[in-house]
Amino acid sequence: MAKTSGTAGAFDIRTVIALLFGIFGAVLVVVGATDGADEITKSADININLYSGIGMLVFTAALVVWARLRPIAVPAGSDAPEA
């Protein structure tokens, strides 16, 4: 069994995707919370920005939990140049 030197941490793709979804989700929640009645009427009386933003934030939380519970192990010596 190979030794591991640590975890991917911030360089884990799940963390990067979670960051992007978190930013977009927060923007949509703010926009959805400040939408007027005209904007909500355009989308069949559903505040789609707010609900999409909340969904993105839930997805962000799921990715972060997944990345923390099951971190990617980096094999020892994988970044060392060959002698």
PyMOL Python script that loads the backbone (N, CA, C, O; Angstrom):
from pymol import cmd

cmd.read_pdbstr("""\
ATOM      1  N   MET A   1       0.850  -1.180   0.000  1.00  0.00           N
ATOM      2  CA  MET A   1       0.000   0.000   0.000  1.00  0.00           C
ATOM      3  C   MET A   1       0.891   1.237   0.000  1.00  0.00           C
ATOM      4  O   MET A   1       1.865   1.293   0.752  1.00  0.00           O
ATOM      5  N   ALA A   2       0.580   2.213  -0.816  1.00  0.00           N
ATOM      6  CA  ALA A   2       1.389   3.425  -0.955  1.00  0.00           C
ATOM      7  C   ALA A   2       1.141   4.363   0.218  1.00  0.00           C
ATOM      8  O   ALA A   2       0.023   4.477   0.720  1.00  0.00           O
ATOM      9  N   LYS A   3       2.203   5.029   0.640  1.00  0.00           N
ATOM     10  CA  LYS A   3       2.079   6.019   1.708  1.00  0.00           C
ATOM     11  C   LYS A   3       1.466   7.289   1.129  1.00  0.00           C
ATOM     12  O   LYS A   3       1.661   7.618  -0.041  1.00  0.00           O
ATOM     13  N   THR A   4       0.723   7.990   1.974  1.00  0.00           N
ATOM     14  CA  THR A   4       0.141   9.260   1.534  1.00  0.00           C
ATOM     15  C   THR A   4       0.813  10.397   2.284  1.00  0.00           C
ATOM     16  O   THR A   4       1.136  10.276   3.465  1.00  0.00           O
ATOM     17  N   SER A   5       1.016  11.488   1.590  1.00  0.00           N
ATOM     18  CA  SER A   5       1.663  12.646   2.199  1.00  0.00           C
ATOM     19  C   SER A   5       0.664  13.701   2.649  1.00  0.00           C
ATOM     20  O   SER A   5       1.061  14.671   3.294  1.00  0.00           O
ATOM     21  N   GLY A   6      -0.584  13.551   2.343  1.00  0.00           N
ATOM     22  CA  GLY A   6      -1.587  14.535   2.748  1.00  0.00           C
ATOM     23  C   GLY A   6      -2.807  14.459   1.863  1.00  0.00           C
ATOM     24  O   GLY A   6      -3.062  13.452   1.202  1.00  0.00           O
ATOM     25  N   THR A   7      -3.551  15.541   1.865  1.00  0.00           N
ATOM     26  CA  THR A   7      -4.761  15.609   1.049  1.00  0.00           C
ATOM     27  C   THR A   7      -4.663  16.757   0.055  1.00  0.00           C
ATOM     28  O   THR A   7      -3.788  17.616   0.158  1.00  0.00           O
ATOM     29  N   ALA A   8      -5.560  16.753  -0.893  1.00  0.00           N
ATOM     30  CA  ALA A   8      -5.551  17.783  -1.931  1.00  0.00           C
ATOM     31  C   ALA A   8      -5.955  19.144  -1.376  1.00  0.00           C
ATOM     32  O   ALA A   8      -5.510  20.170  -1.892  1.00  0.00           O
ATOM     33  N   GLY A   9      -6.784  19.176  -0.340  1.00  0.00           N
ATOM     34  CA  GLY A   9      -7.180  20.428   0.312  1.00  0.00           C
ATOM     35  C   GLY A   9      -7.896  21.385  -0.630  1.00  0.00           C
ATOM     36  O   GLY A   9      -8.893  21.023  -1.253  1.00  0.00           O
ATOM     37  N   ALA A  10      -7.388  22.599  -0.731  1.00  0.00           N
ATOM     38  CA  ALA A  10      -8.023  23.638  -1.545  1.00  0.00           C
ATOM     39  C   ALA A  10      -7.933  23.341  -3.038  1.00  0.00           C
ATOM     40  O   ALA A  10      -8.679  23.919  -3.828  1.00  0.00           O
ATOM     41  N   PHE A  11      -7.028  22.448  -3.432  1.00  0.00           N
ATOM     42  CA  PHE A  11      -6.868  22.129  -4.849  1.00  0.00           C
ATOM     43  C   PHE A  11      -7.794  21.001  -5.293  1.00  0.00           C
ATOM     44  O   PHE A  11      -7.740  20.579  -6.448  1.00  0.00           O
ATOM     45  N   ASP A  12      -8.633  20.513  -4.403  1.00  0.00           N
ATOM     46  CA  ASP A  12      -9.628  19.503  -4.746  1.00  0.00           C
ATOM     47  C   ASP A  12     -10.669  20.152  -5.658  1.00  0.00           C
ATOM     48  O   ASP A  12     -11.166  21.240  -5.363  1.00  0.00           O
ATOM     49  N   ILE A  13     -10.993  19.492  -6.751  1.00  0.00           N
ATOM     50  CA  ILE A  13     -11.935  20.067  -7.731  1.00  0.00           C
ATOM     51  C   ILE A  13     -13.305  20.312  -7.113  1.00  0.00           C
ATOM     52  O   ILE A  13     -14.016  21.227  -7.529  1.00  0.00           O
ATOM     53  N   ARG A  14     -13.683  19.509  -6.129  1.00  0.00           N
ATOM     54  CA  ARG A  14     -14.975  19.717  -5.466  1.00  0.00           C
ATOM     55  C   ARG A  14     -14.998  21.041  -4.723  1.00  0.00           C
ATOM     56  O   ARG A  14     -16.037  21.698  -4.665  1.00  0.00           O
ATOM     57  N   THR A  15     -13.875  21.441  -4.156  1.00  0.00           N
ATOM     58  CA  THR A  15     -13.802  22.713  -3.444  1.00  0.00           C
ATOM     59  C   THR A  15     -13.907  23.886  -4.412  1.00  0.00           C
ATOM     60  O   THR A  15     -14.577  24.876  -4.119  1.00  0.00           O
ATOM     61  N   VAL A  16     -13.253  23.779  -5.553  1.00  0.00           N
ATOM     62  CA  VAL A  16     -13.303  24.845  -6.558  1.00  0.00           C
ATOM     63  C   VAL A  16     -14.724  24.990  -7.097  1.00  0.00           C
ATOM     64  O   VAL A  16     -15.232  26.105  -7.219  1.00  0.00           O
ATOM     65  N   ILE A  17     -15.362  23.873  -7.417  1.00  0.00           N
ATOM     66  CA  ILE A  17     -16.736  23.919  -7.934  1.00  0.00           C
ATOM     67  C   ILE A  17     -17.678  24.463  -6.865  1.00  0.00           C
ATOM     68  O   ILE A  17     -18.581  25.241  -7.173  1.00  0.00           O
ATOM     69  N   ALA A  18     -17.476  24.061  -5.614  1.00  0.00           N
ATOM     70  CA  ALA A  18     -18.316  24.563  -4.526  1.00  0.00           C
ATOM     71  C   ALA A  18     -18.172  26.074  -4.376  1.00  0.00           C
ATOM     72  O   ALA A  18     -19.154  26.775  -4.128  1.00  0.00           O
ATOM     73  N   LEU A  19     -16.953  26.570  -4.525  1.00  0.00           N
ATOM     74  CA  LEU A  19     -16.735  28.019  -4.437  1.00  0.00           C
ATOM     75  C   LEU A  19     -17.504  28.762  -5.529  1.00  0.00           C
ATOM     76  O   LEU A  19     -18.154  29.774  -5.265  1.00  0.00           O
ATOM     77  N   LEU A  20     -17.423  28.253  -6.748  1.00  0.00           N
ATOM     78  CA  LEU A  20     -18.135  28.909  -7.859  1.00  0.00           C
ATOM     79  C   LEU A  20     -19.651  28.859  -7.661  1.00  0.00           C
ATOM     80  O   LEU A  20     -20.335  29.869  -7.830  1.00  0.00           O
ATOM     81  N   PHE A  21     -20.175  27.685  -7.303  1.00  0.00           N
ATOM     82  CA  PHE A  21     -21.615  27.574  -7.068  1.00  0.00           C
ATOM     83  C   PHE A  21     -22.036  28.437  -5.890  1.00  0.00           C
ATOM     84  O   PHE A  21     -23.130  29.001  -5.905  1.00  0.00           O
ATOM     85  N   GLY A  22     -21.198  28.552  -4.876  1.00  0.00           N
ATOM     86  CA  GLY A  22     -21.525  29.386  -3.722  1.00  0.00           C
ATOM     87  C   GLY A  22     -21.630  30.853  -4.085  1.00  0.00           C
ATOM     88  O   GLY A  22     -22.538  31.548  -3.629  1.00  0.00           O
ATOM     89  N   ILE A  23     -20.698  31.326  -4.907  1.00  0.00           N
ATOM     90  CA  ILE A  23     -20.742  32.727  -5.339  1.00  0.00           C
ATOM     91  C   ILE A  23     -21.985  32.995  -6.177  1.00  0.00           C
ATOM     92  O   ILE A  23     -22.716  33.953  -5.927  1.00  0.00           O
ATOM     93  N   PHE A  24     -22.221  32.142  -7.176  1.00  0.00           N
ATOM     94  CA  PHE A  24     -23.400  32.339  -8.027  1.00  0.00           C
ATOM     95  C   PHE A  24     -24.690  32.187  -7.228  1.00  0.00           C
ATOM     96  O   PHE A  24     -25.646  32.929  -7.449  1.00  0.00           O
ATOM     97  N   GLY A  25     -24.724  31.237  -6.307  1.00  0.00           N
ATOM     98  CA  GLY A  25     -25.913  31.040  -5.480  1.00  0.00           C
ATOM     99  C   GLY A  25     -26.201  32.235  -4.598  1.00  0.00           C
ATOM    100  O   GLY A  25     -27.355  32.638  -4.455  1.00  0.00           O
ATOM    101  N   ALA A  26     -25.157  32.809  -4.002  1.00  0.00           N
ATOM    102  CA  ALA A  26     -25.349  33.983  -3.148  1.00  0.00           C
ATOM    103  C   ALA A  26     -25.858  35.176  -3.956  1.00  0.00           C
ATOM    104  O   ALA A  26     -26.722  35.923  -3.498  1.00  0.00           O
ATOM    105  N   VAL A  27     -25.317  35.346  -5.155  1.00  0.00           N
ATOM    106  CA  VAL A  27     -25.783  36.439  -6.021  1.00  0.00           C
ATOM    107  C   VAL A  27     -27.258  36.238  -6.367  1.00  0.00           C
ATOM    108  O   VAL A  27     -28.042  37.186  -6.319  1.00  0.00           O
ATOM    109  N   LEU A  28     -27.634  35.011  -6.713  1.00  0.00           N
ATOM    110  CA  LEU A  28     -29.032  34.760  -7.068  1.00  0.00           C
ATOM    111  C   LEU A  28     -29.973  34.939  -5.880  1.00  0.00           C
ATOM    112  O   LEU A  28     -31.100  35.403  -6.055  1.00  0.00           O
ATOM    113  N   VAL A  29     -29.536  34.582  -4.686  1.00  0.00           N
ATOM    114  CA  VAL A  29     -30.381  34.787  -3.502  1.00  0.00           C
ATOM    115  C   VAL A  29     -30.604  36.274  -3.269  1.00  0.00           C
ATOM    116  O   VAL A  29     -31.719  36.696  -2.964  1.00  0.00           O
ATOM    117  N   VAL A  30     -29.549  37.066  -3.410  1.00  0.00           N
ATOM    118  CA  VAL A  30     -29.690  38.516  -3.219  1.00  0.00           C
ATOM    119  C   VAL A  30     -30.613  39.106  -4.288  1.00  0.00           C
ATOM    120  O   VAL A  30     -31.498  39.905  -3.980  1.00  0.00           O
ATOM    121  N   VAL A  31     -30.401  38.706  -5.546  1.00  0.00           N
ATOM    122  CA  VAL A  31     -31.251  39.218  -6.630  1.00  0.00           C
ATOM    123  C   VAL A  31     -32.693  38.762  -6.432  1.00  0.00           C
ATOM    124  O   VAL A  31     -33.626  39.540  -6.631  1.00  0.00           O
ATOM    125  N   GLY A  32     -32.873  37.507  -6.043  1.00  0.00           N
ATOM    126  CA  GLY A  32     -34.224  36.986  -5.834  1.00  0.00           C
ATOM    127  C   GLY A  32     -34.936  37.647  -4.670  1.00  0.00           C
ATOM    128  O   GLY A  32     -36.150  37.847  -4.710  1.00  0.00           O
ATOM    129  N   ALA A  33     -34.178  37.989  -3.627  1.00  0.00           N
ATOM    130  CA  ALA A  33     -34.786  38.637  -2.465  1.00  0.00           C
ATOM    131  C   ALA A  33     -35.182  40.074  -2.766  1.00  0.00           C
ATOM    132  O   ALA A  33     -36.067  40.624  -2.110  1.00  0.00           O
ATOM    133  N   THR A  34     -34.537  40.688  -3.753  1.00  0.00           N
ATOM    134  CA  THR A  34     -34.834  42.086  -4.070  1.00  0.00           C
ATOM    135  C   THR A  34     -35.677  42.234  -5.333  1.00  0.00           C
ATOM    136  O   THR A  34     -35.942  43.357  -5.762  1.00  0.00           O
ATOM    137  N   ASP A  35     -36.105  41.122  -5.937  1.00  0.00           N
ATOM    138  CA  ASP A  35     -36.942  41.196  -7.139  1.00  0.00           C
ATOM    139  C   ASP A  35     -38.282  41.855  -6.830  1.00  0.00           C
ATOM    140  O   ASP A  35     -38.869  41.645  -5.769  1.00  0.00           O
ATOM    141  N   GLY A  36     -38.740  42.642  -7.767  1.00  0.00           N
ATOM    142  CA  GLY A  36     -40.043  43.262  -7.630  1.00  0.00           C
ATOM    143  C   GLY A  36     -41.139  42.341  -8.158  1.00  0.00           C
ATOM    144  O   GLY A  36     -40.865  41.255  -8.670  1.00  0.00           O
ATOM    145  N   ALA A  37     -42.361  42.785  -8.025  1.00  0.00           N
ATOM    146  CA  ALA A  37     -43.512  41.990  -8.455  1.00  0.00           C
ATOM    147  C   ALA A  37     -43.509  41.774  -9.965  1.00  0.00           C
ATOM    148  O   ALA A  37     -43.959  40.731 -10.439  1.00  0.00           O
ATOM    149  N   ASP A  38     -43.010  42.746 -10.722  1.00  0.00           N
ATOM    150  CA  ASP A  38     -42.971  42.607 -12.180  1.00  0.00           C
ATOM    151  C   ASP A  38     -42.060  41.459 -12.605  1.00  0.00           C
ATOM    152  O   ASP A  38     -42.409  40.685 -13.496  1.00  0.00           O
ATOM    153  N   GLU A  39     -40.904  41.350 -11.975  1.00  0.00           N
ATOM    154  CA  GLU A  39     -39.966  40.278 -12.310  1.00  0.00           C
ATOM    155  C   GLU A  39     -40.539  38.909 -11.963  1.00  0.00           C
ATOM    156  O   GLU A  39     -40.355  37.949 -12.711  1.00  0.00           O
ATOM    157  N   ILE A  40     -41.221  38.818 -10.847  1.00  0.00           N
ATOM    158  CA  ILE A  40     -41.797  37.535 -10.431  1.00  0.00           C
ATOM    159  C   ILE A  40     -42.956  37.158 -11.344  1.00  0.00           C
ATOM    160  O   ILE A  40     -43.162  35.978 -11.626  1.00  0.00           O
ATOM    161  N   THR A  41     -43.705  38.134 -11.803  1.00  0.00           N
ATOM    162  CA  THR A  41     -44.812  37.860 -12.719  1.00  0.00           C
ATOM    163  C   THR A  41     -44.310  37.298 -14.044  1.00  0.00           C
ATOM    164  O   THR A  41     -44.974  36.454 -14.645  1.00  0.00           O
ATOM    165  N   LYS A  42     -43.160  37.749 -14.502  1.00  0.00           N
ATOM    166  CA  LYS A  42     -42.587  37.261 -15.760  1.00  0.00           C
ATOM    167  C   LYS A  42     -42.271  35.771 -15.708  1.00  0.00           C
ATOM    168  O   LYS A  42     -42.259  35.105 -16.743  1.00  0.00           O
ATOM    169  N   SER A  43     -42.018  35.245 -14.527  1.00  0.00           N
ATOM    170  CA  SER A  43     -41.640  33.833 -14.399  1.00  0.00           C
ATOM    171  C   SER A  43     -42.770  33.003 -13.797  1.00  0.00           C
ATOM    172  O   SER A  43     -42.533  32.140 -12.952  1.00  0.00           O
ATOM    173  N   ALA A  44     -43.986  33.269 -14.233  1.00  0.00           N
ATOM    174  CA  ALA A  44     -45.181  32.514 -13.829  1.00  0.00           C
ATOM    175  C   ALA A  44     -45.396  32.545 -12.316  1.00  0.00           C
ATOM    176  O   ALA A  44     -45.759  31.534 -11.714  1.00  0.00           O
ATOM    177  N   ASP A  45     -45.171  33.702 -11.711  1.00  0.00           N
ATOM    178  CA  ASP A  45     -45.364  33.923 -10.278  1.00  0.00           C
ATOM    179  C   ASP A  45     -44.510  33.021  -9.394  1.00  0.00           C
ATOM    180  O   ASP A  45     -44.908  32.658  -8.288  1.00  0.00           O
ATOM    181  N   ILE A  46     -43.336  32.668  -9.896  1.00  0.00           N
ATOM    182  CA  ILE A  46     -42.371  31.887  -9.111  1.00  0.00           C
ATOM    183  C   ILE A  46     -41.090  32.709  -9.025  1.00  0.00           C
ATOM    184  O   ILE A  46     -40.577  33.172 -10.043  1.00  0.00           O
ATOM    185  N   ASN A  47     -40.586  32.886  -7.839  1.00  0.00           N
ATOM    186  CA  ASN A  47     -39.341  33.637  -7.664  1.00  0.00           C
ATOM    187  C   ASN A  47     -38.174  32.699  -7.991  1.00  0.00           C
ATOM    188  O   ASN A  47     -37.502  32.188  -7.095  1.00  0.00           O
ATOM    189  N   ILE A  48     -37.950  32.489  -9.269  1.00  0.00           N
ATOM    190  CA  ILE A  48     -36.985  31.499  -9.736  1.00  0.00           C
ATOM    191  C   ILE A  48     -35.562  31.838  -9.329  1.00  0.00           C
ATOM    192  O   ILE A  48     -34.771  30.929  -9.073  1.00  0.00           O
ATOM    193  N   ASN A  49     -35.210  33.117  -9.260  1.00  0.00           N
ATOM    194  CA  ASN A  49     -33.864  33.500  -8.828  1.00  0.00           C
ATOM    195  C   ASN A  49     -33.611  33.067  -7.390  1.00  0.00           C
ATOM    196  O   ASN A  49     -32.549  32.527  -7.082  1.00  0.00           O
ATOM    197  N   LEU A  50     -34.562  33.295  -6.524  1.00  0.00           N
ATOM    198  CA  LEU A  50     -34.404  32.926  -5.124  1.00  0.00           C
ATOM    199  C   LEU A  50     -34.303  31.415  -4.959  1.00  0.00           C
ATOM    200  O   LEU A  50     -33.425  30.922  -4.251  1.00  0.00           O
ATOM    201  N   TYR A  51     -35.191  30.688  -5.604  1.00  0.00           N
ATOM    202  CA  TYR A  51     -35.185  29.228  -5.464  1.00  0.00           C
ATOM    203  C   TYR A  51     -33.947  28.603  -6.102  1.00  0.00           C
ATOM    204  O   TYR A  51     -33.397  27.639  -5.569  1.00  0.00           O
ATOM    205  N   SER A  52     -33.512  29.133  -7.220  1.00  0.00           N
ATOM    206  CA  SER A  52     -32.283  28.621  -7.848  1.00  0.00           C
ATOM    207  C   SER A  52     -31.075  28.909  -6.969  1.00  0.00           C
ATOM    208  O   SER A  52     -30.198  28.057  -6.822  1.00  0.00           O
ATOM    209  N   GLY A  53     -31.022  30.090  -6.390  1.00  0.00           N
ATOM    210  CA  GLY A  53     -29.926  30.446  -5.504  1.00  0.00           C
ATOM    211  C   GLY A  53     -29.874  29.564  -4.267  1.00  0.00           C
ATOM    212  O   GLY A  53     -28.796  29.139  -3.851  1.00  0.00           O
ATOM    213  N   ILE A  54     -31.015  29.289  -3.685  1.00  0.00           N
ATOM    214  CA  ILE A  54     -31.065  28.403  -2.520  1.00  0.00           C
ATOM    215  C   ILE A  54     -30.611  26.999  -2.909  1.00  0.00           C
ATOM    216  O   ILE A  54     -29.871  26.352  -2.168  1.00  0.00           O
ATOM    217  N   GLY A  55     -31.058  26.532  -4.078  1.00  0.00           N
ATOM    218  CA  GLY A  55     -30.627  25.214  -4.558  1.00  0.00           C
ATOM    219  C   GLY A  55     -29.125  25.147  -4.770  1.00  0.00           C
ATOM    220  O   GLY A  55     -28.494  24.143  -4.441  1.00  0.00           O
ATOM    221  N   MET A  56     -28.551  26.208  -5.317  1.00  0.00           N
ATOM    222  CA  MET A  56     -27.100  26.243  -5.521  1.00  0.00           C
ATOM    223  C   MET A  56     -26.352  26.252  -4.192  1.00  0.00           C
ATOM    224  O   MET A  56     -25.306  25.615  -4.075  1.00  0.00           O
ATOM    225  N   LEU A  57     -26.860  26.953  -3.201  1.00  0.00           N
ATOM    226  CA  LEU A  57     -26.203  26.974  -1.898  1.00  0.00           C
ATOM    227  C   LEU A  57     -26.298  25.613  -1.203  1.00  0.00           C
ATOM    228  O   LEU A  57     -25.367  25.209  -0.506  1.00  0.00           O
ATOM    229  N   VAL A  58     -27.405  24.913  -1.386  1.00  0.00           N
ATOM    230  CA  VAL A  58     -27.535  23.559  -0.838  1.00  0.00           C
ATOM    231  C   VAL A  58     -26.534  22.623  -1.522  1.00  0.00           C
ATOM    232  O   VAL A  58     -25.898  21.797  -0.867  1.00  0.00           O
ATOM    233  N   PHE A  59     -26.400  22.761  -2.847  1.00  0.00           N
ATOM    234  CA  PHE A  59     -25.427  21.959  -3.596  1.00  0.00           C
ATOM    235  C   PHE A  59     -24.007  22.276  -3.135  1.00  0.00           C
ATOM    236  O   PHE A  59     -23.175  21.376  -3.025  1.00  0.00           O
ATOM    237  N   THR A  60     -23.729  23.547  -2.866  1.00  0.00           N
ATOM    238  CA  THR A  60     -22.423  23.960  -2.360  1.00  0.00           C
ATOM    239  C   THR A  60     -22.133  23.286  -1.020  1.00  0.00           C
ATOM    240  O   THR A  60     -21.041  22.760  -0.807  1.00  0.00           O
ATOM    241  N   ALA A  61     -23.099  23.305  -0.138  1.00  0.00           N
ATOM    242  CA  ALA A  61     -22.919  22.676   1.166  1.00  0.00           C
ATOM    243  C   ALA A  61     -22.665  21.176   1.021  1.00  0.00           C
ATOM    244  O   ALA A  61     -21.826  20.618   1.729  1.00  0.00           O
ATOM    245  N   ALA A  62     -23.379  20.527   0.114  1.00  0.00           N
ATOM    246  CA  ALA A  62     -23.185  19.091  -0.101  1.00  0.00           C
ATOM    247  C   ALA A  62     -21.774  18.794  -0.610  1.00  0.00           C
ATOM    248  O   ALA A  62     -21.147  17.834  -0.162  1.00  0.00           O
ATOM    249  N   LEU A  63     -21.272  19.604  -1.540  1.00  0.00           N
ATOM    250  CA  LEU A  63     -19.919  19.398  -2.051  1.00  0.00           C
ATOM    251  C   LEU A  63     -18.861  19.614  -0.968  1.00  0.00           C
ATOM    252  O   LEU A  63     -17.888  18.863  -0.891  1.00  0.00           O
ATOM    253  N   VAL A  64     -19.045  20.626  -0.140  1.00  0.00           N
ATOM    254  CA  VAL A  64     -18.081  20.902   0.922  1.00  0.00           C
ATOM    255  C   VAL A  64     -18.079  19.769   1.946  1.00  0.00           C
ATOM    256  O   VAL A  64     -17.016  19.337   2.391  1.00  0.00           O
ATOM    257  N   VAL A  65     -19.251  19.291   2.315  1.00  0.00           N
ATOM    258  CA  VAL A  65     -19.332  18.171   3.260  1.00  0.00           C
ATOM    259  C   VAL A  65     -18.675  16.937   2.667  1.00  0.00           C
ATOM    260  O   VAL A  65     -17.929  16.238   3.354  1.00  0.00           O
ATOM    261  N   TRP A  66     -18.945  16.666   1.413  1.00  0.00           N
ATOM    262  CA  TRP A  66     -18.348  15.519   0.736  1.00  0.00           C
ATOM    263  C   TRP A  66     -16.823  15.633   0.698  1.00  0.00           C
ATOM    264  O   TRP A  66     -16.122  14.656   0.960  1.00  0.00           O
ATOM    265  N   ALA A  67     -16.315  16.811   0.376  1.00  0.00           N
ATOM    266  CA  ALA A  67     -14.866  17.014   0.309  1.00  0.00           C
ATOM    267  C   ALA A  67     -14.220  16.877   1.687  1.00  0.00           C
ATOM    268  O   ALA A  67     -13.084  16.413   1.786  1.00  0.00           O
ATOM    269  N   ARG A  68     -14.916  17.270   2.744  1.00  0.00           N
ATOM    270  CA  ARG A  68     -14.357  17.163   4.089  1.00  0.00           C
ATOM    271  C   ARG A  68     -14.426  15.723   4.618  1.00  0.00           C
ATOM    272  O   ARG A  68     -13.509  15.265   5.301  1.00  0.00           O
ATOM    273  N   LEU A  69     -15.500  15.024   4.305  1.00  0.00           N
ATOM    274  CA  LEU A  69     -15.643  13.658   4.804  1.00  0.00           C
ATOM    275  C   LEU A  69     -14.791  12.653   4.042  1.00  0.00           C
ATOM    276  O   LEU A  69     -14.303  11.690   4.634  1.00  0.00           O
ATOM    277  N   ARG A  70     -14.603  12.853   2.752  1.00  0.00           N
ATOM    278  CA  ARG A  70     -13.833  11.936   1.916  1.00  0.00           C
ATOM    279  C   ARG A  70     -12.747  12.697   1.160  1.00  0.00           C
ATOM    280  O   ARG A  70     -12.854  12.863  -0.055  1.00  0.00           O
ATOM    281  N   PRO A  71     -11.700  13.165   1.854  1.00  0.00           N
ATOM    282  CA  PRO A  71     -10.648  13.929   1.167  1.00  0.00           C
ATOM    283  C   PRO A  71      -9.858  13.042   0.208  1.00  0.00           C
ATOM    284  O   PRO A  71      -9.734  11.835   0.418  1.00  0.00           O
ATOM    285  N   ILE A  72      -9.332  13.650  -0.834  1.00  0.00           N
ATOM    286  CA  ILE A  72      -8.511  12.939  -1.807  1.00  0.00           C
ATOM    287  C   ILE A  72      -7.099  12.828  -1.237  1.00  0.00           C
ATOM    288  O   ILE A  72      -6.481  13.835  -0.894  1.00  0.00           O
ATOM    289  N   ALA A  73      -6.599  11.610  -1.138  1.00  0.00           N
ATOM    290  CA  ALA A  73      -5.259  11.383  -0.606  1.00  0.00           C
ATOM    291  C   ALA A  73      -4.241  11.518  -1.726  1.00  0.00           C
ATOM    292  O   ALA A  73      -4.390  10.926  -2.795  1.00  0.00           O
ATOM    293  N   VAL A  74      -3.211  12.300  -1.468  1.00  0.00           N
ATOM    294  CA  VAL A  74      -2.144  12.507  -2.441  1.00  0.00           C
ATOM    295  C   VAL A  74      -1.008  11.535  -2.103  1.00  0.00           C
ATOM    296  O   VAL A  74      -0.513  11.549  -0.976  1.00  0.00           O
ATOM    297  N   PRO A  75      -0.588  10.700  -3.045  1.00  0.00           N
ATOM    298  CA  PRO A  75       0.498   9.753  -2.753  1.00  0.00           C
ATOM    299  C   PRO A  75       1.804  10.468  -2.413  1.00  0.00           C
ATOM    300  O   PRO A  75       2.118  11.515  -2.977  1.00  0.00           O
ATOM    301  N   ALA A  76       2.548   9.892  -1.493  1.00  0.00           N
ATOM    302  CA  ALA A  76       3.825  10.477  -1.081  1.00  0.00           C
ATOM    303  C   ALA A  76       4.811  10.428  -2.239  1.00  0.00           C
ATOM    304  O   ALA A  76       4.902   9.427  -2.949  1.00  0.00           O
ATOM    305  N   GLY A  77       5.538  11.506  -2.420  1.00  0.00           N
ATOM    306  CA  GLY A  77       6.560  11.561  -3.446  1.00  0.00           C
ATOM    307  C   GLY A  77       6.053  11.758  -4.866  1.00  0.00           C
ATOM    308  O   GLY A  77       6.829  11.658  -5.816  1.00  0.00           O
ATOM    309  N   SER A  78       4.763  12.035  -5.025  1.00  0.00           N
ATOM    310  CA  SER A  78       4.226  12.204  -6.373  1.00  0.00           C
ATOM    311  C   SER A  78       4.664  13.511  -7.007  1.00  0.00           C
ATOM    312  O   SER A  78       4.655  13.639  -8.231  1.00  0.00           O
ATOM    313  N   ASP A  79       5.051  14.491  -6.187  1.00  0.00           N
ATOM    314  CA  ASP A  79       5.466  15.776  -6.740  1.00  0.00           C
ATOM    315  C   ASP A  79       6.997  15.959  -6.710  1.00  0.00           C
ATOM    316  O   ASP A  79       7.506  17.009  -7.104  1.00  0.00           O
ATOM    317  N   ALA A  80       7.705  14.957  -6.252  1.00  0.00           N
ATOM    318  CA  ALA A  80       9.165  15.056  -6.184  1.00  0.00           C
ATOM    319  C   ALA A  80       9.773  14.647  -7.521  1.00  0.00           C
ATOM    320  O   ALA A  80       9.341  13.665  -8.125  1.00  0.00           O
ATOM    321  N   PRO A  81      10.778  15.397  -7.990  1.00  0.00           N
ATOM    322  CA  PRO A  81      11.434  15.002  -9.249  1.00  0.00           C
ATOM    323  C   PRO A  81      12.265  13.737  -9.047  1.00  0.00           C
ATOM    324  O   PRO A  81      12.769  13.469  -7.957  1.00  0.00           O
ATOM    325  N   GLU A  82      12.390  12.977 -10.115  1.00  0.00           N
ATOM    326  CA  GLU A  82      13.173  11.740 -10.031  1.00  0.00           C
ATOM    327  C   GLU A  82      14.660  12.074  -9.950  1.00  0.00           C
ATOM    328  O   GLU A  82      15.143  12.993 -10.611  1.00  0.00           O
ATOM    329  N   ALA A  83      15.386  11.296  -9.113  1.00  0.00           N
ATOM    330  CA  ALA A  83      16.822  11.553  -8.907  1.00  0.00           C
ATOM    331  C   ALA A  83      17.662  10.851  -9.950  1.00  0.00           C
ATOM    332  O   ALA A  83      18.888  10.957  -9.929  1.00  0.00           O
TER     333      ALA A  83
END
""", "prot")
cmd.dss("prot")
cmd.show_as("cartoon", "prot")
cmd.util.cbc("prot")
cmd.orient("prot")
